[in-house]
């Protein structure tokens, strides 16, 4: 395959898009982990009701961020795969 081959370029574009989607998922998880750790730290070390509420809120937000990121990743992955399959069908 030559570098100027449209099939190769399309394949590489799809791979780059998949990698970008995976990086985005990792960013969601990194953010979620930070929120969960911050929440648990506040819950563990600070005893006032306000701090406890803040800690549980941060913990819950972290869980929601992780779930949101996972759902987003799966949706985008399905779209990428569907588009790639359609492009392969058009070339065949």
N, C-alpha and C positions, 0 to 999 in steps of 0.2 A: 504494500500500500504506500502510495506517495503521500507526502505531507499535505499536498493540495487536494487530496481526495476528499470529496464532500462527505462520504460515509465515515471516514476517520474523524473528520472535524465534528460531525454530529455526535459520534460516539464519545469523543472526548468532552464535548459540551455537556452531554448527559452525565458523564462521570463527575465533572466539576460541580454540576448542580446537586448531585447526590452527596458529594463531600460537603458542600455548603450547607445542605440540610442537616447533615450529621453534626457539623460544627455548631449550628444553631441549637440543636438538641442539647449538646454538651453545655452551651452557655445557659440554657434554661436550667439544667441540672445543677450547674455551679452556683447559680443565683439561688435556687431552691435550697441547696445544701447550706449556703451561708445564712439564709433566713431561719432554717431549722436549728442550726447550731446557735445562732444568736438568741432565738427564742428559748431554747433549752438552758442556755447559760443564764439568762435573766431569771427563768423559773427557779433554777437551782440555787443561785447566789443571792437573790433579792427577795425579801419576804413580804413587802407591802402589797396590798390588794391591787393597786395600780400597776405595779411592776409585774405581778402575776398575770394580770389581764394583757399587758403588753407582750409578755413572753408567749402566752398562748396564742395571741393574735399573730405574732411573727411565725410561730411554729405552724399554725394553720395556713398562713400565707405561703410558706415554703412548700407545704404539701400540695396546695392548689397550683402553685407555679410549676411544680414537677409534673403534675397531671396534665396541665394545660400544654406544657412543652411536649409531652409524650403524644398527646392527641394530635397536636399540630404536626409533629414529625410524621406520624402514621398517615395523616391526610395528604401531606405534601409528597410523601414517598409514593403513595398510590397514584397521585396525579402525574408525577414524573414517570412512573412505570407505564401508565396508560398512554401518555404522550409519546414515549419512546416506542412502545409497541405499535402505535398508530403510524409513526414515522417509518418504522421497519416495514409495515404493511404497504405503505405507499411506494417504497423503494423496490419491493419485490416484484 
